[in-house]
Amino acid sequence: MTPEPTTIDSTRTQVRHEPALARYTLWLDGENVGLADYVATGRQVRFNHTEVDPAHRHEGLASVLIEQALDDVRTRTDLPVVAECPYVAAWIDDHAEYQDLLTRGV
């Protein structure tokens, strides 16, 4: 699974962290079009599912969602990320500047 390039105007998107649901949601022009679920164990943050509305696939939205979610994890915690979701794993593989998230604190 190869992440798609980011092609969407970032002024139209917003990523929200919803800790009570253990997920990040992606909003496009006020419409919820994606999510990234995670499990925070206190020892790691495991991203286990990423989904984008089929009507908006191949627009680069999943990339926007994961980048902002990982930026938030980097800022809020010092926990390592475990990429159980194949999309998140591929995205991190393609973005060397995020690979430190996999090993920090270990």
VENLINHU-V966232 format. One line per field, one symbol per residue. ss: DSSP state (a for helix, b for strand, c for the rest). phi: phi as a letter, one per 20 degrees, with the letter a starting at -180 (. if undefined). burial: b if it has 24 or more other ideal C-beta (glycine too) atoms within 12 Angstrom, else e. A space follows every 10 residues. Layout:
ss->???
phi->???
burial->???
This chain:
ss->ccccccccca aabbbbbbaa acbbbbbbcc bbbbbbbbbb cccbbbbbbb bbcaaacccc aaaaaaaaaa aaaaaacccb bbbccaaaaa aaaacaaaaa aacccc
phi->.efeffceff fedbddecff dlbddddcln dfcabcebcd dndaddedac bcggfcfmdn ffffgfgfff fffffecdef edeffgffff ffgecgfdff ffcfme
burial->eebbeeebee eebebebeee eebbbbbbee ebbbbbbbeb eeebbbbbbb bbeeebeebb bbbbbbbbbb ebbbeebebb bbbebebbbe bbeeeeebee bbeeee
